[in-house]
Amino acid sequence: MEKILVVNLGGQYAHLIARRIREIGAYAEIASYDSVLEVAKSDEVKAIVLSGGPASVYEPNSPDLPVDLLYLGKPVLGICFGHQWIAKKLGGVVERGKGEYGKTMVRILSSDPLFEGWEAEEVVWMSHSDYVKEVPSGFQVLAVSENGYVAAMRSGHIYGVQFHPEVRHTVKGIRLLENFVRKVAGIKSVWVPEEQVGKIVEEIKAMVKEGIVVVGVSGGVDSTVTAVLLHMALGSRVKAVFIDHGLFREGEPEKAVQLLRSVGIDVLYIDARERFLKKLDGVSDCEEKRRIVGETFAEVFTEVVAGIPNAKYLAQGTLYPDVIESGAVKGADRIKSHHNVGGIPPWFTLELIEPLRDFYKDEVRRIAKSLGLPDEVVYRHPFPGPGLAVRIIGPFTLEKLEIVRRATKIVEEELERAGLLRKVWQAFATVGEDKWVGVKGDRRAEGYIVTVRVVESEDAMTADWAKIPHDVLDKISSRIASEIPHVTMVTYAITSKPPSTIEPC
């Protein structure tokens, strides 16, 4: 299969680059910078993309690549740090500048296949402090930023761009990537996620020669698709377990089990609410909450699988963004531990299977649709492994848990009524420690502040806060403040990712 090799130089956007290339219809594969050369020599690899990253090319431990990578005769596109690495490695000058962050205007200086379809000036997304002051000998400057920095350069089959074409804020970024894939690299093959089902099933069969696979399910699209694929591959050797940690949305455990059974999966329901909630009581630190949920989940699972003869594997619905957000790639900044990746303690003995770790959420939805799963599963909003615990800021209490649960239900109900719930990526409520003085029942009352969070995204790597109509927000606010005791203020979160994350904790 023809493929684009995306070299991860530590950037949080590396998988987003691969996601965008797949969106174009070409197959992209991730490779770590410290083992890329032999992989890149494969005849299947038709082009190479070097990602951005948080390091400076002058830092002693910054990601480095064998320069031979640039002499394989294959098209190369360096992005941000990758652009600077190319410049420095080939004799150009890279210096520390005042930086460019966010939306920036660039001016195209000369026509090139890479910029076909671009206007003379276009808006791009920048996120850098170092910049290329002088391009290497033999390179042509293709574009400059409004600050006069080199925004794009080329020498033969080697390109570098300072901005991030993979980010939606770069207006014609997808067109640039498509130009690189189709016009520069000449890739003609088409990547279709749904067509990978057979391959996944065969890989599972090859991996699990004997023994039982235990899969934790929650009713979400990731775990449900994982369970269905496992069942297709292994039949009765798959045991699905639903652990109720008491941190789900209102009515979710019942709905989840019913939905899973409706697609033919036998689910073992485990009520562990008291155990989880007792351990979380009073815990404030976000990472500690995640650790507690992860370890307790593993403890309960261990007890469950002890009663399942010959259980040898644990399956999880881990996705690409789960892996990158946990800093699993060498050189990447750690953002937060992810329940599917960082929460499983070392003493957990089952071997891990992650059939979906190479897919993005929208690809999993497409696979789910092709498998005939109900729309309620296919379009279910992403939900964190630690559940509502990470939507409580500050000390965990049962009172705050109930507030978040009831407020989230109101948010979902009003968005559904307005026909907006399926149009957004996530919608929920959070609560913290801050209080606000209000009036309830003609009396002064000091209550909690509930923050409503609704975001639009395609893969969770970046997200914009949703511009919900004011009348809908008004209904949400009025209902939360009037229907939930001890809430006197409702706010709406209007910060995108980055710089924020989607979840508060």
C-alpha positions in Angstrom: 0.0 0.0 0.0 1.3 3.5 -0.9 1.8 5.5 2.3 3.0 8.8 3.7 5.4 8.5 6.6 4.7 11.1 9.3 7.8 11.4 11.5 6.9 12.4 15.0 9.3 15.0 16.3 7.6 15.3 19.6 4.7 17.6 18.5 1.2 17.2 19.8 0.0 17.7 16.2 1.9 14.8 14.7 -1.1 12.5 14.7 -3.3 15.3 13.5 -1.1 15.5 10.4 -1.7 11.8 9.8 -5.4 12.4 10.4 -5.6 15.1 7.8 -3.7 13.0 5.2 -6.1 10.2 5.8 -9.0 12.6 5.4 -7.6 13.4 1.9 -7.9 9.7 1.2 -4.2 8.7 1.4 -2.8 6.4 4.1 -0.5 7.9 6.7 1.6 6.1 9.2 3.4 7.4 12.2 7.1 6.8 12.9 9.3 7.8 15.7 12.3 10.0 14.8 14.8 7.7 16.4 14.0 4.7 14.2 12.8 6.2 11.0 15.5 5.7 8.3 15.0 2.0 7.7 11.2 2.4 7.7 11.5 5.3 5.2 13.5 3.2 2.8 10.5 0.9 2.2 9.1 1.0 -1.3 5.6 1.6 0.2 6.7 4.9 1.6 6.2 7.5 -1.2 6.8 10.7 0.8 7.8 11.9 4.3 6.4 14.6 6.6 8.4 15.9 9.5 6.1 17.1 12.3 6.4 20.1 14.5 7.6 19.8 18.1 8.0 21.7 21.4 11.9 21.7 21.3 14.4 24.1 19.7 16.8 22.8 17.2 19.6 24.3 19.4 18.6 22.3 22.5 21.1 19.5 23.2 18.4 16.8 23.6 16.1 18.0 20.8 14.9 15.4 18.3 17.4 14.7 15.6 17.2 12.7 12.4 19.8 11.1 10.1 20.4 13.6 7.3 20.3 10.7 4.9 16.5 10.9 5.2 16.6 13.9 2.9 18.6 12.1 0.3 16.3 9.1 -0.3 14.9 10.8 -3.3 11.4 10.9 -1.7 9.4 14.1 -1.3 9.8 15.6 2.2 7.6 18.2 3.9 8.9 19.7 7.1 6.4 21.5 9.3 7.4 24.1 12.0 10.2 22.3 13.9 10.6 20.0 10.9 11.0 23.0 8.7 13.7 24.5 11.0 15.5 21.1 11.3 15.8 21.0 7.5 17.1 24.5 7.4 19.7 24.0 10.1 20.8 20.5 8.9 21.4 21.7 5.4 23.4 24.8 6.3 20.7 27.5 6.8 20.5 29.8 9.8 17.9 29.3 12.5 17.5 31.9 15.3 15.4 32.8 18.3 12.8 35.4 17.3 9.9 37.2 19.0 7.7 34.3 17.9 4.4 34.0 16.0 1.4 32.5 17.6 -2.2 32.0 16.3 -3.6 33.3 13.1 -1.0 35.0 10.9 -1.1 36.3 7.3 1.5 34.9 4.9 2.3 36.1 1.4 3.1 33.7 -1.4 6.1 34.9 -3.4 6.1 32.5 -6.3 3.9 29.8 -7.8 4.5 26.2 -6.8 2.5 22.9 -7.0 2.4 23.0 -3.1 0.4 26.2 -3.1 -1.9 25.5 -6.0 -5.3 26.9 -5.2 -3.9 29.5 -2.7 -4.4 33.2 -3.0 -1.5 35.7 -2.9 -2.2 36.1 0.8 -3.7 33.5 3.1 -4.4 33.1 6.8 -2.3 30.3 8.5 -1.8 29.1 12.1 1.6 29.7 13.6 3.1 28.4 16.9 6.9 29.1 17.0 9.6 31.2 18.6 12.6 30.0 16.5 12.6 31.0 12.9 14.6 30.4 9.7 16.7 33.6 9.2 18.5 32.3 6.1 17.5 29.3 4.0 20.1 26.7 3.0 22.0 27.1 -0.3 19.9 26.1 -3.2 16.6 26.7 -1.5 14.0 29.1 -2.8 11.8 31.1 -0.4 8.2 30.4 -1.4 6.3 32.5 1.2 6.9 35.0 4.0 4.9 35.9 7.1 3.6 39.4 7.9 6.7 39.7 10.2 9.1 38.9 7.4 9.9 35.4 8.5 10.4 32.6 6.0 7.0 30.9 5.9 7.8 28.3 3.2 10.9 27.1 1.3 11.8 24.5 -1.3 14.7 22.8 -2.9 13.8 20.1 -5.4 11.7 17.5 -3.6 12.3 19.0 -0.2 9.8 21.5 1.3 9.6 23.3 4.6 6.7 25.4 6.0 6.8 27.3 9.2 3.0 27.2 9.8 0.7 24.3 10.6 -1.3 23.2 7.6 -2.9 20.4 9.6 -4.7 22.8 11.9 -8.1 24.0 10.7 -7.2 27.6 11.4 -4.9 27.5 8.4 -7.7 28.2 5.9 -6.3 26.3 3.0 -4.1 23.9 4.9 -5.9 20.8 3.7 -5.5 21.9 0.1 -1.7 22.3 0.7 -1.5 18.7 2.2 -3.6 17.4 -0.7 -1.2 19.1 -3.1 1.7 17.5 -1.4 0.1 14.1 -1.4 -1.3 14.1 -4.9 0.8 16.5 -7.0 4.2 16.4 -5.3 4.2 12.8 -4.1 2.0 11.5 -6.9 0.0 9.1 -4.6 -3.1 7.8 -6.3 -4.4 5.1 -3.9 -7.4 5.7 -1.6 -7.6 5.0 2.1 -11.0 3.8 3.4 -11.3 3.0 7.1 -14.3 0.8 6.7 -12.2 -1.5 4.5 -9.8 -2.2 7.3 -12.3 -4.3 9.3 -11.1 -7.6 7.8 -7.5 -6.7 8.5 -8.2 -5.9 12.1 -10.1 -9.1 12.6 -7.3 -11.1 11.1 -4.7 -9.3 13.3 -6.7 -10.1 16.4 -6.9 -13.8 15.4 -3.1 -13.8 14.9 -2.5 -12.2 18.2 -4.8 -14.2 20.3 -4.0 -17.9 19.6 -5.5 -19.1 22.8 -7.2 -17.9 26.0 -10.0 -15.5 26.7 -10.1 -11.8 26.0 -11.8 -9.6 28.6 -13.0 -6.3 27.2 -14.1 -3.4 29.3 -17.2 -1.7 27.8 -19.0 1.5 28.6 -21.5 1.9 25.8 -19.3 4.3 23.9 -18.5 3.9 20.3 -14.8 3.0 21.0 -15.4 0.2 23.5 -18.4 -1.1 21.6 -16.6 -1.3 18.2 -13.7 -2.9 20.0 -16.0 -5.5 21.5 -17.8 -6.2 18.2 -14.5 -6.6 16.3 -13.2 -9.0 19.0 -16.5 -11.0 18.8 -16.1 -11.2 15.0 -12.6 -12.6 15.4 -13.0 -14.8 18.5 -16.6 -15.4 19.1 -17.3 -16.9 22.6 -13.7 -16.3 23.7 -14.6 -12.6 24.3 -16.1 -11.7 27.7 -17.5 -8.1 28.0 -17.5 -6.5 31.4 -19.3 -3.3 32.3 -17.9 -1.8 35.6 -20.2 0.8 37.0 -17.9 3.2 38.9 -20.7 5.6 39.8 -19.2 8.3 37.6 -21.3 7.9 34.5 -23.9 10.3 33.2 -27.5 9.9 34.4 -29.1 6.6 33.3 -26.0 5.7 31.3 -25.1 2.3 32.8 -28.6 1.0 32.0 -28.6 2.4 28.5 -25.1 1.2 27.8 -25.8 -2.4 28.9 -29.0 -2.5 26.9 -27.4 -1.1 23.8 -24.5 -3.6 24.0 -26.9 -6.5 24.4 -28.9 -5.2 21.4 -25.9 -5.8 19.2 -25.5 -9.4 20.5 -22.8 -8.9 23.1 -23.2 -10.7 26.4 -22.3 -8.2 29.1 -21.4 -8.9 32.7 -22.5 -5.9 34.9 -20.4 -5.1 38.0 -21.7 -2.6 40.5 -18.5 -1.1 42.0 -19.9 2.4 42.8 -19.3 2.4 46.5 -15.7 1.2 46.1 -14.8 3.9 43.6 -16.6 6.8 45.3 -15.1 6.0 48.7 -11.6 6.2 47.3 -12.3 9.4 45.5 -13.9 11.2 48.5 -12.0 14.5 49.2 -9.4 14.0 46.5 -8.5 17.3 44.7 -5.6 16.6 42.4 -6.6 15.8 38.8 -3.8 13.3 38.2 -4.6 11.6 41.5 -8.3 11.2 40.5 -7.2 9.6 37.3 -4.7 7.3 39.0 -7.3 6.2 41.6 -9.9 5.4 38.9 -7.3 3.6 36.7 -6.0 1.5 39.6 -9.4 0.7 41.1 -10.6 -0.2 37.6 -7.7 -2.6 37.3 -8.3 -4.0 40.8 -12.0 -4.7 40.1 -11.1 -6.2 36.7 -8.5 -8.4 38.3 -11.2 -9.8 40.6 -13.6 -10.3 37.8 -11.1 -12.1 35.5 -10.1 -14.3 38.4 -13.5 -15.9 37.9 -13.1 -16.3 34.1 -11.1 -19.4 33.3 -8.1 -18.9 31.0 -8.4 -15.1 30.8 -5.2 -13.8 29.3 -5.9 -10.5 27.5 -7.5 -7.1 28.2 -8.9 -5.2 25.3 -9.3 -1.4 25.3 -10.7 1.1 22.8 -7.6 3.2 22.8 -7.4 5.7 19.9 -4.5 7.7 18.4 -5.3 10.9 20.4 -5.3 8.8 23.6 -1.8 7.8 22.9 -0.4 11.2 21.9 -2.1 13.0 24.8 -0.4 10.7 27.2 3.0 11.7 25.8 3.6 8.2 24.7 5.8 9.3 21.8 9.4 10.1 22.6 10.0 13.9 22.8 6.4 14.8 23.2 5.4 17.1 26.1 3.1 15.3 28.6 -0.3 16.9 28.7 -2.3 14.6 31.1 -2.4 10.9 31.8 -5.1 9.1 29.8 -7.2 6.5 31.5 -6.7 4.0 28.6 -2.9 4.5 28.5 -1.5 5.7 31.8 -4.0 4.4 34.4 -3.2 0.7 34.2 -0.7 -0.1 37.0 2.4 -2.3 36.4 1.0 -5.2 38.4 -1.9 -5.7 36.1 -1.0 -9.0 34.5 -3.3 -9.3 31.4 -1.7 -8.6 28.1 -3.1 -5.5 26.4 -4.9 -5.5 23.0 -5.9 -2.2 21.4 -7.5 -2.9 18.0 -8.3 0.8 17.4 -5.1 2.5 18.5 -4.3 3.4 14.9 -7.7 5.1 14.2 -9.2 8.5 14.9 -12.7 9.0 16.3 -14.3 9.9 13.0 -12.8 6.7 11.5 -14.1 4.6 14.3 -17.6 6.1 13.8 -17.4 5.1 10.1 -16.4 1.6 11.1 -19.2 1.5 13.6 -21.7 2.6 10.9 -20.4 -0.1 8.5 -20.9 -2.7 11.3 -24.5 -1.7 11.6 -24.4 -0.4 15.1 -27.3 1.9 16.3 -26.9 5.6 15.8 -27.1 6.1 19.5 -23.8 4.3 19.8 -22.2 5.7 16.6 -22.8 9.3 17.5 -22.3 9.1 21.3 -20.2 11.9 22.6 -16.7 11.0 23.8 -16.6 10.4 27.6 -13.4 10.3 29.8 -12.4 7.0 31.3 -12.5 8.5 34.8 -16.0 9.8 34.1 -17.5 12.7 35.9 -14.6 12.7 38.5 -12.5 14.8 36.1 -15.3 17.3 35.6 -15.2 18.1 39.3 -12.5 20.7 40.1 -11.1 20.6 43.6 -12.2 18.1 46.3 -14.4 15.3 45.1 -17.7 15.1 46.9 -21.0 13.3 46.3 -22.8 16.7 46.3 -20.6 18.0 43.4 -21.0 14.6 41.6 -24.8 14.9 41.6 -24.6 18.6 40.5 -22.4 17.7 37.5 -24.6 14.7 36.6 -27.8 16.6 36.7 -26.4 19.7 34.9 -24.9 17.6 32.1 -28.3 15.9 31.6 -29.9 19.4 31.2 -27.2 20.5 28.7 -27.7 17.4 26.6 -31.5 17.7 26.8 -31.6 21.3 25.6 -29.0 20.7 22.8 -31.0 17.7 21.7 -34.2 19.8 21.7 -32.5 22.5 19.6 -31.2 19.9 17.2 -27.6 20.6 18.1 -26.4 17.6 20.1 -25.1 15.6 17.1 -23.5 18.7 15.6 -21.0 19.3 18.4 -18.1 17.1 19.6 -18.8 17.2 23.3 -21.3 18.9 25.7 -21.1 18.7 29.4 -21.1 20.7 32.7 -18.3 21.1 35.3 -18.3 22.3 38.9 -15.5 23.7 41.1 -15.0 25.1 44.6 -15.8 28.7 43.9 -19.1 30.0 45.3 -21.4 32.8 44.1 -24.0 34.6 46.2 -27.5 34.4 44.8 -31.2 34.6 45.7 -33.3 31.4 46.0 -36.8 31.4 47.4 -36.5 35.1 48.3 -33.5 34.3 50.5 -29.8 35.0 50.2 -28.0 31.8 49.1 -24.4 31.0 48.5 -24.1 28.3 45.8 -21.8 26.6 43.3 -20.7 28.0 39.9 -21.5 25.5 37.1 -19.5 25.9 33.9 -21.1 24.6 30.7 -18.6 23.3 28.1 -19.6 22.7 24.5 -16.9 22.2 21.8 -16.7 21.5 18.1 -13.9 19.2 16.9 -13.1 16.3 14.5 -10.5 14.4 16.5 -10.0 16.0 19.9 -6.5 17.2 18.9 -7.9 20.7 18.5 -11.3 22.0 19.4 -13.3 25.3 19.2 -15.8 26.4 21.7 -19.3 26.1 20.1 -21.2 29.3 19.3 -24.5 28.1 20.8 -27.5 30.4 20.2 -28.2 32.6 23.2 -31.7 31.4 23.6 -30.5 27.9 24.0 -27.8 29.0 26.5 -30.5 30.9 28.4 -32.7 27.8 28.7 -29.7 25.7 29.9 -28.7 28.4 32.5 -32.2 28.9 33.7 -32.9 25.2 34.2 -29.6 24.4 35.9 -29.9 27.3 38.3 -33.6 26.6 39.1 -33.6 22.8 39.1 -30.4 22.0 40.9 -30.1 23.0 44.6 -27.0 24.9 45.7 -26.2 26.3 42.2 -26.4 30.0 41.9 -24.4 30.8 38.8 -23.9 29.2 35.4 -21.1 30.2 33.1 -20.1 29.2 29.5 -16.5 28.2 28.7 -15.2 30.1 25.6 -11.6 29.0 25.4 -10.5 26.7 22.5 -8.0 23.9 22.5 -5.2 24.9 22.4 -4.4 26.7 24.7 -7.0 24.9 26.9 -7.9 21.2 26.9 -11.4 20.0 26.4 -11.8 18.5 29.9 -11.1 20.7 32.9 -9.1 18.1 34.7 
